[in-house]
Amino acid sequence: MSKLGPLKVAFIHPDLGIGGAERLVVDAAIGLQSRGHAVTMFTSHHDPSHSFQETHDGSLTVRVHGDWLPRTTFGKGHMICALLRGIFLALSLLVANREEQYDVVFADQLSVYNPLVRFTEAKAVVNSNFTAGVFRDAFKRIKFVPKVLYPGINFDLYNNKVDEGDERVKPLISKKRFLLSINRFERKKNVALAVHAFATLRDIAPKEFADLRLVIAGGYDKRVSENVDHLRELDELASGLNIETYTLFPTSAAPPESAKIIFLPSFTEAQRTYLLANAVCLIYTPSGEHFGIVPVEAMHAKLPVIAVNSGGPKETVVDGVTGYLLPPDPDAFAAKIGQLLKDEDRRKEMGLRGLAHVKAKFSLDAFVDQLEDILGGLMEMKRPPMWKVLARCALLVGFVVPLFYFMLVQLTAEMKKGKQE
């Protein structure tokens, strides 16, 4: 049980699907709940058939608000719709807070939440020093300095044995060695860097390349046009580089041995276990990632991590010890990958150091202990009087409503202009 009295904790997350960010918040929520705190998760979308088990088996309380709001308007206005859904979700939390009086709110992924959830007078915690810097730069008028808390992972979930008899795992089994990239199929993840680096290996390490694959796995939702479009873009990129590809959907047959890049949309837990247990290394390509749980998962699986020297990986990957931090350049990535392919001893040594690093710094128990210490200090901070909170809410609503009306009018005008052209 917690050393603190039971707290009311809310998590606000835009889409409780299957991904690294979702795994992180679910583990944090379960960890806090195991210490006796009351946890509620607020989200704009939750599909029980495409989510982690804890979010749909009764382990966690999940409230969905605003799923009826559009993601796009006739294929346009993605950003406006995302902001609208985010603001509606945050406002729903504010309404619930009148009755629940949450002590702590975890606002994840969308920065639009931050000014709104601040009105709950809950305390803010961020997942890295990089995120804290972004928070300060984006919200200069918010004087509160968020506390930094590195997420942890539940080791028990990553100690499962590989099940090569699993029907979804069988198509992945091959005699070829493979590199692994795990990211959502989104352009900001820069997975194209992994494709270009893989193509470069063909020239600098032809012997190793001949018996090598690249598996690109990640979150994929056919309702999200960017996921669909970007998977197609990556496939076209690889084909343009004369690299044979294969997309492995749940009903697909096993890829041909000649396929060099395997796309794996929305993998299962069993598939993830197999991939992490058998890959040569992880290629992690996003820049400006606020934390990034995937490198931590990979190091726990004793995989060296080759990542962009930016954002969260600078605080999780130890350069030259548990992996390499590099500029987002295909030649730089290919050079280090080539070294690992040719030096099995170095690869194994990095893997062992990565496991020890994760166990020392990123365990779920250590995360919850540190979180409770932070909460203990934050709860001593004095809350402002209610009239100030209500005044801030009134000012915000007076600003947000006209702003979105103007944005929707502009979008409508642009759409009409496009049809006329």
C-alpha positions in Angstrom: 0.0 0.0 0.0 0.9 3.6 -0.5 2.8 5.7 2.1 0.4 8.5 1.0 -3.2 8.5 1.7 -5.3 7.3 -1.2 -5.3 9.8 -4.1 -7.7 10.4 -6.9 -5.7 10.2 -10.2 -6.8 10.9 -13.7 -5.0 10.0 -16.9 -5.9 11.9 -20.1 -4.8 10.2 -23.4 -6.2 10.8 -26.9 -6.5 7.3 -28.1 -6.1 4.1 -26.0 -4.9 1.9 -28.8 -1.9 -0.4 -28.9 1.5 1.4 -28.9 4.4 2.4 -26.7 2.7 5.5 -25.3 -0.4 3.5 -24.4 1.7 0.7 -22.8 3.4 3.4 -20.7 0.3 5.0 -19.4 -1.4 1.7 -18.7 1.5 0.5 -16.7 1.7 3.7 -14.7 -2.1 3.5 -14.0 -1.9 -0.1 -12.9 1.2 0.6 -10.8 -0.6 3.5 -8.9 -3.8 1.5 -8.6 -1.8 -1.3 -7.0 -0.8 1.1 -4.2 -4.4 1.9 -3.3 -5.0 5.0 -5.4 -8.2 5.5 -7.4 -7.3 5.8 -11.1 -9.6 6.9 -14.0 -8.5 7.0 -17.6 -10.0 9.7 -19.9 -9.8 9.2 -23.7 -11.4 10.2 -26.9 -11.3 6.7 -28.4 -11.1 3.2 -27.0 -11.7 0.1 -29.1 -11.7 -3.0 -26.9 -10.6 -5.2 -29.8 -7.6 -2.9 -30.4 -6.3 -2.1 -27.0 -4.3 -3.5 -24.1 -6.1 -6.1 -22.0 -6.0 -4.0 -18.8 -8.2 -1.3 -20.4 -11.1 -3.6 -21.3 -11.0 -6.5 -18.8 -12.2 -4.3 -15.8 -8.7 -3.7 -14.4 -8.9 0.0 -15.1 -11.8 2.5 -15.3 -11.9 4.0 -18.8 -14.2 6.9 -19.7 -14.6 7.8 -23.4 -15.6 11.4 -24.3 -15.9 12.9 -27.8 -15.5 9.8 -30.0 -18.5 11.2 -32.0 -16.4 14.2 -33.0 -14.8 13.9 -36.5 -11.2 13.1 -37.1 -11.3 15.0 -40.4 -13.7 17.1 -42.3 -14.0 15.6 -45.8 -10.4 14.4 -45.6 -9.0 17.7 -44.4 -8.5 19.6 -41.2 -6.7 16.8 -39.3 -5.1 19.3 -36.9 -8.2 21.3 -36.2 -10.2 18.1 -35.5 -7.5 16.8 -33.2 -7.4 20.0 -31.3 -11.2 20.0 -31.0 -11.3 16.4 -29.8 -8.5 17.2 -27.3 -10.2 20.3 -25.9 -13.5 18.5 -25.6 -11.8 15.7 -23.7 -10.1 18.1 -21.4 -13.3 20.0 -20.8 -15.0 16.7 -20.0 -12.3 16.1 -17.4 -13.0 19.5 -15.9 -16.7 18.7 -15.6 -15.9 15.4 -13.9 -13.4 17.1 -11.7 -16.2 19.2 -10.1 -17.5 16.0 -8.5 -14.4 13.8 -8.3 -11.8 16.5 -7.2 -8.8 14.8 -8.7 -5.5 15.2 -6.9 -3.3 14.4 -9.9 -3.8 14.6 -13.6 -1.4 13.0 -16.1 -1.9 14.8 -19.5 -0.3 12.8 -22.3 0.6 13.4 -26.0 -1.4 16.5 -26.8 -0.1 19.8 -25.4 -3.6 21.4 -25.7 -4.6 19.6 -22.6 -2.1 21.4 -20.4 -3.7 24.9 -19.9 -7.1 23.2 -19.5 -6.2 20.5 -17.0 -4.2 23.2 -15.0 -7.6 24.5 -14.0 -8.3 21.3 -12.1 -5.4 22.6 -9.8 -3.9 19.1 -10.0 -0.2 18.8 -10.3 1.8 18.3 -13.5 4.4 15.6 -14.0 6.3 15.0 -17.3 8.3 12.0 -18.6 11.7 13.6 -19.4 13.8 16.7 -19.1 13.2 17.2 -22.8 9.4 17.2 -22.3 9.9 19.6 -19.4 11.7 22.0 -21.7 9.0 21.8 -24.3 6.4 22.5 -21.6 8.2 25.6 -20.4 8.8 26.9 -24.0 5.2 26.3 -25.0 3.4 27.6 -21.9 5.6 30.5 -20.7 2.7 32.0 -18.8 2.3 28.9 -16.7 4.7 29.5 -13.8 4.4 26.0 -12.4 7.5 23.9 -13.2 6.6 20.3 -13.9 8.4 17.5 -12.1 10.4 15.0 -14.3 9.6 11.3 -13.8 11.1 8.7 -16.0 8.6 6.0 -16.9 9.2 2.4 -16.0 8.1 -0.9 -17.5 6.5 -3.9 -16.0 9.2 -6.6 -16.3 6.7 -9.4 -15.9 5.1 -8.5 -19.2 8.5 -8.8 -21.0 9.7 -12.1 -19.5 7.3 -14.2 -21.5 8.9 -17.1 -23.5 8.8 -17.0 -27.2 5.9 -19.1 -28.6 7.0 -20.3 -32.0 3.8 -22.3 -32.2 1.6 -19.2 -32.1 -0.2 -18.8 -35.5 0.7 -15.1 -35.7 4.4 -15.8 -34.9 4.9 -18.6 -37.4 5.0 -16.3 -40.5 7.8 -14.3 -38.9 10.2 -17.3 -38.4 13.0 -17.3 -40.8 16.7 -18.3 -41.0 17.5 -14.8 -41.9 18.8 -12.3 -39.3 16.8 -9.2 -39.0 16.9 -5.6 -37.8 13.9 -4.2 -36.0 12.1 -0.9 -36.2 9.1 -0.3 -33.9 7.1 2.9 -34.4 3.6 3.9 -35.3 3.1 4.3 -39.1 3.3 8.1 -38.9 5.5 10.4 -40.9 6.9 12.2 -37.8 8.5 8.9 -36.7 10.9 9.1 -39.7 10.9 5.4 -40.4 12.1 6.3 -43.9 15.5 6.8 -42.2 15.6 3.0 -41.3 14.7 2.1 -44.9 17.5 4.3 -46.4 20.0 3.0 -43.8 19.0 -0.6 -44.7 19.5 0.2 -48.4 23.0 1.7 -47.6 24.0 -1.6 -45.9 23.7 -3.3 -49.3 26.7 -1.3 -50.4 28.9 -1.2 -47.3 28.2 -4.7 -45.9 27.1 -6.8 -48.9 27.9 -10.1 -47.4 25.8 -9.4 -44.2 23.1 -7.8 -46.3 22.5 -10.9 -48.4 21.2 -12.8 -45.3 19.4 -9.8 -43.6 15.9 -8.4 -43.3 14.4 -5.3 -41.8 11.1 -5.8 -39.9 9.1 -2.6 -39.6 6.4 -3.1 -36.9 4.1 -0.5 -35.4 0.8 0.8 -34.5 -1.6 0.9 -37.4 -5.3 1.8 -37.5 -7.1 1.6 -40.8 -9.4 4.4 -39.6 -6.4 6.8 -39.5 -5.6 7.9 -43.1 -2.0 8.8 -42.2 -1.4 5.2 -41.1 -2.7 3.8 -44.3 -1.0 6.5 -46.5 2.4 6.2 -44.8 2.5 2.4 -45.0 2.0 2.8 -48.7 4.7 5.6 -48.9 7.2 3.4 -47.1 6.5 0.5 -49.4 6.9 2.7 -52.4 10.2 4.1 -51.0 11.6 0.6 -50.6 10.5 -0.5 -54.0 12.1 2.6 -55.5 15.4 1.5 -53.8 15.0 -1.9 -55.5 14.2 -3.7 -52.2 11.5 -6.3 -52.1 8.8 -5.8 -49.5 6.0 -7.8 -47.9 3.2 -6.5 -45.7 2.1 -9.1 -43.1 -1.5 -8.6 -42.1 -3.2 -11.0 -39.7 -4.7 -13.1 -42.5 -1.5 -13.0 -44.7 0.5 -16.0 -45.6 4.2 -16.2 -44.6 6.4 -13.8 -46.6 8.6 -15.2 -49.3 12.3 -15.8 -48.4 13.2 -13.2 -51.0 11.4 -10.4 -49.2 13.9 -8.0 -47.5 11.6 -5.6 -45.7 8.6 -6.9 -43.8 5.9 -4.5 -42.7 4.0 -5.7 -39.7 1.0 -3.4 -38.8 -0.4 -3.7 -35.3 1.6 -6.7 -34.0 0.4 -8.9 -31.1 2.1 -9.5 -27.8 3.4 -12.9 -29.0 4.9 -11.3 -32.1 6.5 -8.5 -30.1 8.1 -11.1 -27.8 9.5 -13.0 -30.8 10.8 -9.8 -32.5 12.6 -8.5 -29.4 14.1 -11.9 -28.6 15.6 -12.5 -32.0 16.5 -9.1 -33.6 20.1 -8.0 -34.1 19.3 -4.5 -32.8 16.6 -1.9 -32.6 16.7 1.0 -35.1 14.9 4.0 -33.5 14.4 6.9 -35.9 12.1 9.6 -34.4 13.6 13.1 -33.6 12.2 15.1 -30.7 10.5 12.1 -29.1 9.4 13.1 -25.6 10.5 9.9 -24.0 10.0 6.8 -26.2 9.4 3.5 -24.3 10.5 1.3 -27.2 14.3 1.8 -26.6 13.7 0.8 -22.9 11.8 -2.3 -24.0 14.6 -3.2 -26.5 17.4 -2.8 -23.9 15.4 -5.0 -21.5 15.5 -7.7 -24.3 19.3 -7.2 -24.5 19.1 -5.5 -27.9 21.6 -2.7 -28.7 19.6 0.5 -29.6 20.7 2.7 -32.5 18.7 6.0 -32.1 18.6 9.6 -33.2 20.5 11.8 -30.8 17.5 13.8 -29.9 14.7 14.0 -27.3 14.0 11.1 -24.9 16.7 8.6 -26.2 19.4 11.0 -25.0 18.1 10.2 -21.4 17.6 6.5 -21.9 20.3 5.2 -24.2 23.9 5.3 -23.0 25.9 6.2 -26.1 28.6 3.6 -26.8 27.5 1.5 -23.9 23.9 0.3 -24.5 23.7 1.5 -28.1 24.6 4.5 -30.3 23.1 8.0 -30.5 23.6 9.4 -34.0 22.5 12.2 -36.3 19.5 11.3 -38.5 21.7 10.3 -41.3 21.4 6.9 -43.2 25.2 6.6 -43.6 25.8 7.1 -39.9 23.1 4.5 -39.0 24.3 2.0 -41.6 27.9 2.3 -40.4 27.0 1.4 -36.8 24.6 -1.3 -37.8 27.3 -2.8 -40.0 29.7 -2.9 -37.0 27.2 -4.8 -34.9 26.5 -7.3 -37.7 30.2 -8.0 -38.0 31.0 -8.0 -34.2 28.8 -10.5 -32.3 30.8 -10.0 -29.1 30.2 -6.3 -29.1 26.5 -6.8 -29.8 26.1 -9.2 -26.9 28.1 -7.0 -24.5 25.9 -4.0 -25.3 22.8 -6.1 -24.8 23.9 -7.2 -21.4 24.7 -3.6 -20.4 21.4 -2.5 -21.7 19.5 -5.0 -19.5 21.4 -4.0 -16.4 20.8 -0.3 -17.2 17.0 -0.8 -17.5 16.8 -2.9 -14.4 18.6 -0.2 -12.4 16.7 2.8 -13.8 13.4 1.9 -15.4 11.6 -0.7 -13.3 7.9 -0.2 -12.7 8.4 -0.5 -8.9 11.1 2.2 -9.0 8.8 4.4 -11.1 5.9 4.1 -8.7 8.1 4.7 -5.7 9.6 7.8 -7.3 6.1 9.0 -8.4 4.7 8.7 -4.9 7.7 10.6 -3.5 6.9 13.4 -6.1 3.2 13.3 -5.3 3.9 13.6 -1.6 5.8 16.8 -2.2 3.3 18.2 -4.7 0.3 17.6 -2.5 1.8 20.0 0.1 1.4 22.8 -2.4 -1.4 25.2 -1.6 -4.4 25.3 -4.0 -5.7 28.7 -5.1 -9.3 29.7 -4.2 -12.1 28.3 -6.3 -13.1 31.8 -7.6 -9.8 32.0 -9.3 -10.3 28.6 -11.0 -13.8 29.5 -12.2 -12.5 32.9 -13.5 -9.8 31.2 -15.5 -12.3 28.7 -17.0 -14.6 31.5 -18.0 -11.8 33.4 -19.7 -10.6 30.3 -21.5 -14.1 29.4 -22.8 -14.5 33.0 -24.0 -11.3 32.6 -26.0 -11.7 29.0 -27.3 -15.2 29.2 -28.7 -14.6 32.2 -31.0 -11.2 30.7 -32.0 -12.7 27.4 -33.2 -15.6 29.2 -34.9 -13.1 31.2 -36.9 -11.0 28.1 -37.7 -14.1 26.1 -38.9 -15.2 29.1 -41.1 -11.7 29.2 -42.6 -11.7 25.5 -43.3 -15.1 25.6 -44.9 -14.0 28.5 -47.1 -10.9 26.6 -48.2 -12.9 23.5 -49.0 -15.4 25.5 -51.2 -12.5 27.2 -52.9 -10.9 23.8 -53.6 -14.1 22.5 -55.2 -14.4 25.6 -57.4 -10.9 25.0 -58.7 
